Amino acid sequence: MPVIKSAIKKLRQDKKREKQNDDLREILKSTVRAAKKTKTGKSVSKAVSIVDKAAKNKIIHQNKASRIKASLSRLAKPQSGKSSQKVSSVPKKVAPKKKVTKPTKAK
């Protein structure tokens, strides 16, 4: 146990931060799990918000947050089959226009 006054205060702060981080980590896990299960836009947006907050507070790494958000965004998008895809027509190539020059006056 710390004896110095500042070390005692630091221990109190560390315990408080540890509890907050643990709470946020649990909320993160449960909301991501719920979003993956229900796959609704509202649950996905809530989970993305929690993921951003956890990355901002350095609970998880920024790249991990990006991976989680990417997987959640794939869930939120509607799955489209081949029949519903649009067939895009390729535009025809147009020959470049010839440059028109003015006739010069011969002297």
Protein Blocks (a to p, Z undefined) as FASTA:
>chain_A
ZZbfklmmmmmmmmmmmmmmmmmmmmmmmmmmmmmmnopaklmmmmmmmmmmmmmnomac
fklmmmmmmmmmmmmpccddfklpccdddddddddddddddddddZZ
